[in-house]
Amino acid sequence: MDNFSSDKTALTGPMLLPQNGEKPTSLVVFLHGYGSDGNDLIGLAPHFAQALPSAAFISPNAPQPCDINPMGRQWFPLQTISPSELNTGAAAAREGVNGFLTVALDHFGLTDGDLILVGFSQGTMMSLETALRREAPVAGVVGFSGALAGQERLSSEIKSKPPILLIHGEQDPVVPFEAMAKAKAALEDQSVSVETLARPGLQHGIDQEGLMAAIAFTRSKLD
């Protein structure tokens, strides 16, 4: 496993280069959840790589030490999941994520149309927050167990409308399952294409069926 770093961005994290050994034709960026780090979601990369042998994968570490877990990282402080806290935090963290994506794409000579974002929980919030406000649409966004922050800002700030897949466990005790339906409705109000997948019995996590759906979605958008 390699590590991605650049003097043009403060964010670094583990990276998996294309399995075919050639220059990447696409990039998948994983954004981890609250209290975790890039080493968590990069574990998904080998599964995606089986379907996307020419893709590069990066899982950057969030910029801040986690408030409740100093060994982990956070994209923004998260004491509750109130709409106001999510709105403020996601908006403040967006610039750093957006800048990282631009640097990573430039590094490989790729464009937004070659990029898929895959987020989990707080990483889903940041994936949606950032992708919808980039000047050019990314190829797609996959969001596990997350929510759409800043819904009241979306109509005035949206610049891009990438296709989105939201996956959520019906028994999630951390981010309520209902957050998926609320996100879908708000996004469709802005004419964003949204697919959803509910996972019966699943709590706050990623199961095999959700993973396979994410890989199939990613492959279809990059093809």
N, C-alpha and C positions, 0 to 999 in steps of 0.2 A: 504494500500500500504506500503510495506517495503522499506528499503533503503539498497543498496549494498555498502559496504566499506571493505577495507582490508589494513593492514599495508604493503602489498606488491605492492600496486599501489596507485598512487595519485588520480586516477579517482574514483568518486563516483556517485551514481545516484539512482533514484527510481527503484524498483524491484517488480515484481509480481511473486509469487511462484505458482507452479502447482495447478490447480483448483481441481485436484483429491486428493489433500492433501498428496500425496506420494513424494518420492524422485524423482527429475526430471530425465527424460531420454533424454532430449534435452534442448538446450539453444538458445534463440533468442535474439540477441543484436541489439538494435536500435541506430543508430548514427544520431543525429539531424543536422539540417542545421545551417548556419551562423546566429548568432544573437539570436538563440533560446537556449533551454537547454533540459535536459533529461525529464522534465515534459511534454514537447510537445508530443514526439512520444510514451511515455509510455501509452498515451491515446489509442493507437492502440492495446495494449496488450490484453485487454478483448475480442476484436474481434478475434484475432489470437487464444486465449485460448479456444474459443468454438470449434475450430477444432483440437486443440493441448492441451488437458487437462493435459498431463503429462510434458509439457514444462515449463521452467522458463524463465522469460523475464527481461532484464535489459536495461535501457536507460541511459548510463553514461553522465554526464555533460562534455563538452569539457574543456580542461585545462586552456584556456585563457579567460579573459573578452573580450567581443566583442569591437572592435575599435570604432564602430559607435553606439553601444547600450550597455552601461555598465551594464545594467540589464541582458543581454544575454551573451552567450559564443561563442567562435570560436575555431575551430580546428587549424586554422592558419589565419594570416592576409589576408584579401581579399579586396583590393581596386578596382581591376578590375577582369575580368575573362580571362585575357590574358594567353596563354599557358605557358609562362615563369613563371608567378606568381603562377599558379596552380601547375606546376612542382616543383618549389622550396618549396612551402608551404606544399604540400602533402608529399613530401619526408621527410621533417623535422619533421612532426607530426606523421609519421608512427610508430616510435619506441614506443611512448606512448600508441597508440591504440593496437599495437601488444602485448605489455606487459600486458595490461589490459585483453585482450582476454585470454591469457594464465593463468592469475591469476583466472579469472572467471571460466574457464573450470576446473582448478584444485580444486577450491572451491566446485564444485558439483561432482567431480569425473568423468568428461566427457572428451571426446576427440574432436578433430577438426571435425571428421565425424558426431558429434552430434550438430554442431553449424551452425546456419543461421545468416547472417548479413543482416540487413534491414537499408538502408540509405536513407536520403532525402537531395538533393542538395549537400552542402559541405560534408554532411555525406555519400552520395553516393560516392563521390570522395575518401573519406577515407576508405570506405568499399572495394572498388576495389583496391586501393593502397595497402592495408594491406593483403587482402585475397590472392591476386595473388602472394604474396611474402612469405607466410607462408610455412614452411617445409612440412606440410601435408595439403591436401585440406579440406576446410570446406565443409559442406553439400550443401551450396548454398549461393548466394548473390542476394538480391533484391535491385535495385537502382531506386528511384524515382527522377525525375527532376534533374539529375546530369550530370556528364561528367567524362571521363577517363583522369586523369592527367598523365603527364610524358609518353606519348605514345612512345617517342623516347628512353626511358629507358627500356621499357617493354621486348624487346627481350633478353636483357642481364641480366635482373633481375628476370624474372618470374620463380617461383618454383612450383606453384600449378595451377591447371586448374579446379576450381570448376564451376558447372553450374551457369549461371547468367540470371536473368530476369531484363530487363530495361524497365521502364515505364515513359512516358514523355508526357506532355501536348503540343498539337500542337500550342497553343497560348502563350507559356511561354515567358514572357518579361525579365526574369532574366537570366536563362541559356537557350540558344537557342535550339529549338527543334532539330536542325540539329546535336547537340552534341550526340544524341542517335545513329544516323546512323554512325557517325565517331567512336564512341566507339565500336559499334558492328563490324565494319570492322577491326579495330585494334586488337580486341580480337580474332576474327575468324582467323586472320593472324597467331595467336599463337595457333590455334587449340582449342580454348576455346569455349564451347557450350554456345550460347547466344540466348535467346528469347527476343523479343521486343513487346511492346504494346503501340501504339500511341493513345492518348486520344483527339479526336476532341473537340475544344472549350475550353479545359482546360488550365488555365494559370499555375502559379507556385504553384502547390498544389497536393493533393491526393484526387481523387474522389472515389465513391463507386465501380465502375467497376475496377479501378486500385487496390483498396484494396482487393477486392474479388480475383483478379488474383494473387496478392501477397500471400494471404493466401493459395490458392490452390497450388501454386508453392512450398511454404514452406512445406505444408503437404506432397506433393508428394516426396520431397527430403528427408524428415525425415522418411517417411514410408519405 
